[in-house]
């Protein structure tokens, strides 16, 4: 993969994270291209990451073997239509990290038989601890699948789903998921202040506890239910808290929230899709 030329259309935070991860894993900056509408963004990429830059999306497409679409979903249609003529002249893999844009819409905009991998990353990718799900259309070969996976692995975990519709569930679980944990941390911090802790201490304790719990879960072969049982002594403080959560509908509320996020993902895909 390190010999492949990769182009990013859009130089925002997620693209910057992916580029940084690729370079950290040994990919040469000279094998990477970035285009963006903002001159300051391009300058920052060449100054800080030493990659090739261009104000022209078509120039990037002409220079690379993989095109990563890293623009906002609302402008992706215009970008795709713009680069479609250049894509027709070469066999390029297109990797989209734009939320809510289906492969069918992308294929229509890009002009037909294009190899497309659609990805759903999440914001922890910004600190190289992301979780990304990928789905390839029928035009993607095995080598291209490996290439797409390696690009996303540069910022964390990457896994494939069998059906593109599963990406709506992924959006609900991991795409939006960081906000759920932040909400819990926010609520815990508020309660900790009411219990008499100062803000600084409460925040540090909660952040480190969240980190430790996630690390245990990642490194253990046991399920979350088993891990919870291990730290819940009968009749103890943890059991009292867990029972309070459960009795007040915590499990049902989480399910309802994730279903709502999944449904909104489907709705947004229809709104942003091909005309």
N, C-alpha and C positions, 0 to 999 in steps of 0.2 A: 504494500500500500504506500510505502514511503516514496516510491518513484512516481506516484500518480499526481497529476496536477488537479487541484481542487479550487473551485471558484465560489465565492460567497456573494450573492446579490443581496445587499443589505448588510450594514456593518454595525448593527446594534449590539446590545449586551449579550444575547445568546450567541450570535456569530462570533463576537470577541472571545467568549468563553470557549467555543469549539476550536477556534484558531489557536488559542493559548494552549489548550489541551493537546492538540495535534503537534504543535511545536515541542511541547514538553515531552511527548512520546517519541520524538526523533524525526518528525516530518520537517523538511527544510522549508523555511519561510519563502524561499525562491520558487517553491512549487505551489504556492498559495496566492490566489488573486482575490481582491475585494473591490466591489463597486458600491457606491452609495451616493445619494443625492446631495449630501452635506459635505462640502469641502473640508470642514474641520474634522469630521469623522474619518475621512480618508487620510488626512494628514496625521491623525493620531495613530492610525494603523501602521503607517509606514515608519513613523518615528519610534513607536514603542515595540512593534512586532516585526518590523522590517520586511513586510510582505509587499507584493506588487499591488498597485492600486490603479483604478481607472474610474472616471466619471461615467463611462459608457458600459451599460450592461452587456451589449452585444460584443464588446471587446473581450470581456471576461469569458463569455460563452465560447468565443473563438479560440481562446488560449488554453482551455482546460478540458479534462475528461469527466469531471464530476461538477455539477452545478448545484449548490445548496441555496434554496430559496428561503431567505431569512428576513423577508419583509412582512409588514403587517397584512393580515388577511384582507383588509379592506382595499388594499392596492395591488394585491397579487394578480388579479385578472389583467389589469393594465400591463403589469410587468411581464406576465406570461405571453400575452399577445405581442408584446414588443420583441421578445427574444425568440419567438417561434420560428421565424425565417432562418435564423442562425442555427437553431437546433436541427432543422431539417437537413442541414448540410453535413452533419457528423453524428456518430453514435455516442451520445452523451447520456450519462446517468443523471437523473434529476432527483434530488433529495429535498423534500419539502418539510419544513418545521413550522409551517403556518397552521395554526389551529383552525379546525372547522372547514377546511377546503378539501373536498373529496378528490380521489384519484380520477373519477369520471370528469369532474369539472376541469381539473388540471389538464387531463388528456385532451379535452375539447379545446381548451385555450391554447395549448402548445402545438396542436395540429395533428393529433393522431397517435401513431404507434411509437410512443416515447416510453423509455424505461423509467418508471417512477417509483420511488420509495417514499411513503408518507410516514412521518414520525410525530410522536407526541411526547416531547421532552417536558421537564418541569424546571422551576426556577433554581433548585439546588444545583443544577448544572453550572450555574454561575460560580460555584465554589467546588467544582469537580466532584460533586456527590449526587449527581442527577439520576433520575430513573426515566428511561425512554422506552416506549414501545414503538415497533416498526411494522409496517405492512408493505409488501411489494406487489406491484401489478404483474400481469402475465408476461410482460416484456423484459423483466429483470432476470438476468442469468445468475448462476451461483456465484461467480466471481464478483459481480456487482453487488449482490446481497452481502458478501463478506466485506466489501469495501464500505458500504453504507453502515454496517454494524460497527466496523472499526472506527469510523468517524465519530459515531455517537458514543462509543466506549471511551473516547478520549475525555469525556466529562462525567463518567459514571457507569451505571448499569444499563445495558441495552438488551431487550428481548423482543422476539417476534410474536405477533398474534396471527392466528389462522384466517381471521375474517376482518375485513376493514371496519365493519360495524362495531367490532370490539374496541376500536379506538375511542368511541364515545364513552364506554365504560372506563377505559384507561384515563380519559380526561377527568371523569368524576372521582376516580380513586387517587391517582398520582399527580395528574395535571393540576387539579385544584387542591390536592391533598395538603400541601404545605400550609395553606391558609387555615385548614382545620386545626392543625397542631398549634399554629400561632394563636388561634382563638382559645384553645384550651389553656395555653400558657398565659394568655391575657386574663382569663377568668381565674386561674390559680393565683396569679399575681395580685389581683384585686382582693381575693379572699385572704391571701397571706398578709396583706396590709391591714385588713380588718382584724386579723388574729394577733397583730402587734409587731410584725416584722417590718423593718425599714425597706424602702423600695429597692435599694442596691442589693441588699442581702437576699431579698425575696427573688429578684430577677436572676441572680447568679445561681441560687439553689435550684430554681426551676429549669434554667437552661442546661445546667450540668446533669440534672436528673433526666431530662429529655434525651440528652446525648447518651447517657449511660444506658437508658432503657433501650434505645434504638441499637446501640452497639451489642447489647446482650441478645436482642432479637435476631440481629444479622448473623451473629456467630453461633447461635444455638440451632439445633435440629428440631427443637420442640416448638409446638404451636403457641401462639399468643395466649390461648386459654390455659395451656399447661404452665407457661411461664408465670402467668397471673396467679395461678393456684399455688405455685412454689413460694411466692412472696406474700401470700395471704394466710396468716395464722388464724385458726378458728377462734372466734371471740375477740380478736384483736382490733387494732385501730384501722388497719387496711380493710378488713372485712366490713367494718361499719361503714366506711366510705364507699366501698364497692356496692354494698346493698342499697345505699342511698341513691347512687347512680342508677342502678337497675330498677328500683322501685319507682323512680321518677321518669322512666321511659327512655333512658339513655340509648339503649340498643336500637329501639324503634326509631328514635329521632335521627340517629346516624344513618340508618337505612333510608329514611325519608329524604334526608339531605342529599345523599349520593344519587338516589333516583332523580331528584330534582335537577342536579347538576348534569346527569346523563341526558335527561330530556331536553335541557337547554342546549347542550352540545349538538343534539340532533336538529333542533330548531335553527340554531345558528348556521349549521352546515347547509340547510335548505335556503336560508336567506342569502348566504354568501356565494352559493353555487352558481353554476352556469345558467345563463339566461336562456 
